[in-house]
Amino acid sequence: MTDKVLKIAILGGGKMAGQHAAAIATLKNARLVAVADPLIPEEDLKTRFGAGVGFYRDAETLLKEADPDVVHVVTPPATHVDLARLALEHGAHVYVEKPFALSEDDARAVLQLADEKGLKACAAHQVLFQDSGRKYRDYMHLIGDVVHVESYFSFKTVRRRADGKGSVTPVEQLIDILPHPVYLLLSAFEKDGVTPEMELRSLDVSPQGEVRALVSIQGRPAMLVVTLRGRPIESYLKIVATNGSINADFILAGVTRLPGPGASAPAVVLRPFSQARQMVFGSLATLFKMFFRRHKSYPGLADLLQGFYASIHGEGSVPVTRESIIQTVKLCEQIGDRLMEAERQAEVEAAEALRQAEAALAPPESGRKAILVTGGTGFLGREVVTELRGRGWSVRVLARRMPAFAQRVPGVEYIEADLVGELPEQAFTDVEAVVHLAAETVGGKEAHERNTIRATRNVLDTAGRLGIRKVIDTSSIAVHKPSSEVGHPLSESDPVDEGNLGRGPYVWAKAEAERIARELGKAHGFGTRTVRLGPLVDYRHFTPPGRLGREVGPLFVAAGTPSSELSVCDVTTAAQVIRYLVERFDEAPSVVNLVEAPPPRRRDLVRRLREARPDLRFMWLPFTVIRMLGGMLKVVLRLLKPGKAPLDLYSAFASERYQTNLAETVIRKAREQEGIGSGNVAGIGAEHRSPATAD
């Protein structure tokens, strides 16, 4: 291999870009020199990529000043083609994350431009280069002629868009992940570097997150199934041939091969034992590699990049063929078009259903001003706006992205606005109070700083300047210093752990947002009521909070003892209390630590989980055992990873202690007010109206 070190640049600075940087760092003759991202602060980019990397706000400047040999395009899908073409025009080879392009014509145009410039282009087909993807192809010659192929991919739903503008729709997510199962399907028919054409024969899609396609490849059937709702999470490629079968599992179990016709009685009897043996040892080998692997990036990524960089040095061809890229994009485009059409039709039907619901809904009470809600499309937000609208309030929601009609609450006005940008003044016109629920819940410091701290400052500063005099602000009960430190169960008057990033970016940002709300209230003269929410659950559709325990296969391991308490807050309770604060603002406490009062016992929460998940079996693990196991785990982790702080297992499940007198009073008053109002409750979202059950 040549000694020349390739200069690598990455367009996009998010999590996936971090995975690319980690993969690049493991390779010889390649060095990351520059990253461009228009939004992420340079300080955060330095933390993610290192101070020795150049940082830019736009791709054009990066390409001119850094002059990279290779550019990785790791940006939202709609930008891939334009950025790939820009990089090629500047003389750089390109590696493009999936989807390579959204249309076959665009894919061909990028590849044609690369040919004209004498450059190379590669698509992110990295699953083929992880262990299972490589190994299964080594066994293909053993099983004869392919008869049937099935590529199956079930995936967890993603809550947030990469650009930060609201939630990801199921269709958007399907279009994003489709290339993986498609190129895996195609790979089963590739031979000697030749990629055959795929023909779509039949297609069934659902905008809720389902794709089922029947494809013909060289006259042989192949099936593609992608689901966002099917469980468990799986990704596999099953190949049935004339002399056996292969199952390549891309999550954990590796490759299970069953060569031979398997038609005799002994073969039929022994087959499940052979499968079990291969799956057990394959899973163990995968777990070992995951724990000790050198490449701290997505499996297969570093191997694919190594092959791509070698091709640039003239050592072999690009590891992903031109036809594989085109055929993958072609089928994804056909499926994507059908998905978007199904989504459009579903929106038409949802819009009509919303119109009918709103026609039957009583108007807001006359003489009342509006309530402006941020974060009104989220888990708590939908419950709050339903509660307020059902009480006769006119409700407006500021949303980073207009929600689909199916996700809107009847009778609620939605206004699109980025909470850290310029906010439309008309949204604040004739507003009684602002209910500020919006906050970041995932990601690192930069995400929380933007979407919690900066958003709080911008929303409340705008509200104050425009004359709003009532603000209900939601925080987290976790902002307190722990009860073990203050020496008693926590109350509203106990100190907040401000400025402590060691508590994690969520707690740090929430504490800072509380301080900002207080300061802006004083500066503008508006009153604030702060609700510090305990861990939110939904008693009607119960999912256990993390401190209750963990699901391990068919077993739920419950932490602690059945009689011990675990503080939570039912989402319906939270909505009722926030509505009460709106309606009784002047008499309400300035701060309330909101948890169910009295707190439920762990056995009560386990009972709810039993009702929701009858498939589970349960086991209790006392805290004394957890402490012992946690101590042993710390020793092991210190030996294996001496530079990293070990996990504190006990702290992950231990219950914090709270004084609940004020919470009990506020909840009682909120529920006393529940029956008083305009009588609109029955006409709006009945599925959101069932009362909470106090333990």
WOPEFEN-V900853 format. One record per helix or strand of 3 or more residues. SS is the DSSP state (h for helix, s for strand). FROM is the first residue (numbers start at 1). TO is the last residue. If there is no record, write none. Layout:
SS & FROM & TO
SS & FROM & TO
//
This chain:
s & 6 & 11
h & 15 & 25
s & 30 & 36
h & 42 & 49
s & 54 & 56
h & 59 & 66
s & 70 & 73
h & 77 & 89
s & 93 & 96
h & 104 & 117
s & 121 & 123
h & 126 & 129
h & 131 & 138
h & 140 & 142
s & 146 & 154
h & 170 & 187
s & 198 & 206
s & 210 & 217
s & 220 & 227
s & 234 & 241
s & 244 & 249
s & 254 & 259
h & 265 & 292
h & 301 & 312
h & 322 & 359
s & 370 & 374
h & 379 & 390
s & 394 & 399
h & 405 & 407
s & 413 & 416
h & 425 & 428
s & 431 & 436
h & 445 & 465
s & 470 & 476
h & 477 & 479
h & 483 & 486
h & 501 & 503
h & 505 & 524
s & 527 & 533
h & 546 & 548
s & 549 & 552
s & 555 & 559
h & 571 & 583
h & 585 & 587
s & 591 & 594
h & 602 & 612
s & 617 & 621
h & 623 & 640
h & 649 & 653
h & 661 & 672
h & 681 & 683
h & 686 & 688
//
